[in-house]
């Protein structure tokens, strides 16, 4: 990794932590460290279950428990078992918690204003645009890819969402039973694999790879949730599946798609896939693509 890039990231981190007051014992003059303040804000008006809070903030369970105990001791939150599943703990703000959260919200607005106030109109716009870009890229870096069994609940969520979206977008609708892969179990090792993308612990995309014995590797069931689009996840899926296919000795990677999926078609072409004659009888396909992926020996 480029050393200059590493240095720039570290300088950025130091500037941000100093400028937004993270180094202070109390955050936003609320006599509370930033960890407790952030947790209080994330609990929100409706409350949260503790597991989701932990996944949302990327914190280990022990640290979250300590933060919650501190907030409980100050009378700001209650933590109770979920009425439908006692294994799940729910945290909610008390009246005092709602009041302090409102104070935090107002002071956060004031802090944001103090960052913008010294700048002229043009520089404010540049700073806000740069922040939006940094947020998008940092969010993209938090997405994880995991190989799951197609029957896993997160995999099933993605497959249902995939089918539902295609049913709306295709002129003829979409019924997975009528496709060439009616049973996602065909994406289970050793005949294939199924990747699920998660953002803050929630499934936001999937992509499968068929690995027929002595056959050509083929990408199936690739989908990205609307809220996760723009994070480069489609390209990341393609790169990962290509690497997995190459590891298993495959030299060609195939996929088919429908003409309604114009953004996907542009992505395939941009990543080196070339359109070829139909190689299957998929009823929902209008375009077929291939890409050579054999390892190139160094010259």
Secondary structure, DSSP 4 states (H G I P E B T S, - for coil): --HHHHHHHHHHHHHHHHHTTTTSSSSTTSSS-HHHHHHHHHHTTT-EEHHHHHHHHT--HHHHHHHHHHHHHTTSEEEEEETTEEEEEEEEE-HHHHHHHHHHHHHHHHHHHHHHHTS-HHHHHHHHHHHHHHHHHHHHHH-EEEE--TTSHHHHHHHHHHHHHHHHHSTT---GGGSS---GGGGSTTSEEEEEEEETTEEEEEEEEE--TTS-EEEEEEEE-GGGTTSSHHHHHHHHHHHHHHHTT--EEEEEE-TT-HHHHHHHHHTT-EEES--S--TT-SEEEEEE-PPPPP-
